[in-house]
Amino acid sequence: MEERITWFVEDRVIWLIPKSDTTIEQLTEDNARTVQMIRAAHSLTGQMVHVVIDGNRMGKQPSPIENRKMLTYIAKPGMGYRIVAGVGNPQHHFFSTYVGTLKPGSTLVFPTINQALSTLSLKDHSLPDLLKPYLIQQGKHIESDATT
């Protein structure tokens, strides 16, 4: 089974891949695991921990009110940005921004994962360029940054 919640950058950026259809039980489990990862990483590094959600894989979700009630990780100490990428469905865009009101200014929504990772790298200067490892992971060619 594919890991749905894992480290994209160890102890700094969590990669969350939603199931196509998510239940309240799954939200509860995902939230507990995410809280545990944030607490452990933040106490180890003292750095903010960000969560990137692959919105391309979002399916049916519980109501926005249930989502907001269940996803307490957003307001936990040590939580940085919550980035939702690839949200094409207007309902999912609304869900993503509504849930983000738990910690105003912490949720950013982007049409593509590339834009999300690039922006997160710019907002948190302690992170490496996140786009390159993602593109490499996806098997895409990367131009050299070397200047002559």
C-alpha positions as CSV (number, residue, x, y, z in Angstrom):
1,M,0.0,0.0,0.0
2,E,1.3,3.4,-0.9
3,E,2.2,5.6,2.1
4,R,-0.3,8.5,2.2
5,I,1.4,10.6,4.8
6,T,5.1,10.8,4.6
7,W,8.1,13.1,4.7
8,F,8.9,15.1,1.6
9,V,11.8,16.8,3.4
10,E,12.6,14.9,6.6
11,D,11.4,16.7,9.7
12,R,10.4,19.8,7.7
13,V,7.7,19.1,5.0
14,I,5.0,16.5,5.2
15,W,3.5,15.1,2.0
16,L,-0.2,14.2,2.3
17,I,-2.0,12.3,-0.4
18,P,-5.7,12.1,0.2
19,K,-7.7,9.1,-0.6
20,S,-10.1,9.8,-3.5
21,D,-13.0,9.6,-1.0
22,T,-12.3,10.5,2.6
23,T,-14.4,9.6,5.6
24,I,-14.5,11.3,9.1
25,E,-12.6,8.3,10.5
26,Q,-9.8,8.7,7.9
27,L,-9.6,12.4,8.7
28,T,-9.3,11.6,12.4
29,E,-6.5,9.1,11.7
30,D,-4.7,11.4,9.3
31,N,-4.9,14.3,11.8
32,A,-3.5,12.2,14.6
33,R,-0.6,11.0,12.5
34,T,0.1,14.5,11.2
35,V,0.0,16.0,14.7
36,Q,2.4,13.3,15.9
37,M,4.8,14.1,13.0
38,I,4.7,17.9,13.6
39,R,5.3,17.6,17.3
40,A,8.2,15.2,16.9
41,A,9.9,17.1,14.2
42,H,9.3,20.5,15.8
43,S,10.7,19.4,19.1
44,L,13.8,17.9,17.3
45,T,14.6,20.8,15.0
46,G,12.8,23.8,16.5
47,Q,11.8,24.6,12.9
48,M,8.3,25.0,11.5
49,V,6.8,22.0,9.8
50,H,4.8,22.5,6.6
51,V,2.2,20.2,5.1
52,V,1.7,19.9,1.3
53,I,-1.5,18.2,0.2
54,D,-1.9,16.8,-3.3
55,G,-5.2,18.2,-4.1
56,N,-5.3,16.4,-7.5
57,R,-6.3,13.2,-5.6
58,M,-9.1,14.7,-3.5
59,G,-12.4,13.1,-3.9
60,K,-15.6,13.3,-1.8
61,Q,-14.9,14.9,1.5
62,P,-16.9,15.3,4.7
63,S,-18.6,18.7,5.1
64,P,-16.4,21.8,5.6
65,I,-17.5,22.1,9.2
66,E,-16.5,18.5,9.9
67,N,-13.2,19.0,8.1
68,R,-12.5,22.1,10.2
69,K,-13.4,20.3,13.4
70,M,-11.2,17.2,12.7
71,L,-8.1,18.9,11.3
72,T,-6.6,20.3,14.4
73,Y,-3.0,19.9,13.2
74,I,-3.3,23.3,11.5
75,A,-3.3,25.2,14.8
76,K,-0.7,23.2,16.6
77,P,2.6,24.7,17.7
78,G,5.3,24.1,15.2
79,M,2.9,24.0,12.3
80,G,4.0,26.2,9.4
81,Y,2.1,26.5,6.1
82,R,-0.6,24.2,4.9
83,I,-0.2,24.1,1.1
84,V,-3.0,22.6,-1.1
85,A,-1.9,22.0,-4.6
86,G,-3.7,21.0,-7.7
87,V,-7.2,21.9,-6.6
88,G,-9.3,22.2,-9.7
89,N,-12.7,21.5,-8.1
90,P,-14.3,24.7,-6.7
91,Q,-15.8,22.8,-3.8
92,H,-12.4,21.4,-2.8
93,H,-10.9,24.9,-3.1
94,F,-13.6,26.2,-0.7
95,F,-13.0,23.3,1.7
96,S,-9.2,24.0,1.7
97,T,-9.6,27.7,2.4
98,Y,-12.4,27.3,5.0
99,V,-10.4,24.7,7.0
100,G,-7.5,27.1,6.9
101,T,-9.4,29.7,8.9
102,L,-8.3,27.8,12.0
103,K,-5.0,29.6,11.6
104,P,-5.5,32.6,9.3
105,G,-2.8,33.1,6.7
106,S,-1.4,29.6,7.0
107,T,-3.2,27.9,4.1
108,L,-2.2,28.6,0.6
109,V,-3.9,27.0,-2.4
110,F,-2.3,26.7,-5.8
111,P,-3.4,25.2,-9.2
112,T,-0.2,23.1,-9.5
113,I,2.2,21.3,-7.3
114,N,5.1,23.0,-9.0
115,Q,3.8,26.5,-8.0
116,A,3.1,25.2,-4.5
117,L,6.6,23.9,-3.9
118,S,8.3,26.9,-5.5
119,T,6.3,29.3,-3.3
120,L,6.9,27.3,-0.1
121,S,10.7,27.4,-0.9
122,L,10.5,31.2,-1.2
123,K,8.4,31.7,1.9
124,D,10.6,29.5,4.2
125,H,14.2,30.3,3.3
126,S,15.5,27.6,5.6
127,L,14.2,25.0,3.1
128,P,16.0,23.8,0.1
129,D,14.6,24.4,-3.4
130,L,11.7,21.9,-3.2
131,L,10.7,21.9,-6.8
132,K,13.9,20.1,-8.1
133,P,13.5,17.0,-5.9
134,Y,9.9,16.8,-6.8
135,L,10.6,17.0,-10.5
136,I,13.3,14.4,-10.2
137,Q,11.0,12.1,-8.3
138,Q,8.5,12.5,-11.1
139,G,11.2,11.6,-13.7
140,K,11.2,15.0,-15.3
141,H,14.3,16.5,-16.9
142,I,15.8,19.4,-15.0
143,E,17.9,22.1,-16.6
144,S,21.2,22.9,-14.9
145,D,21.3,26.1,-12.8
146,A,25.1,26.4,-13.4
147,T,26.1,29.7,-14.8
148,T,29.2,30.3,-16.8
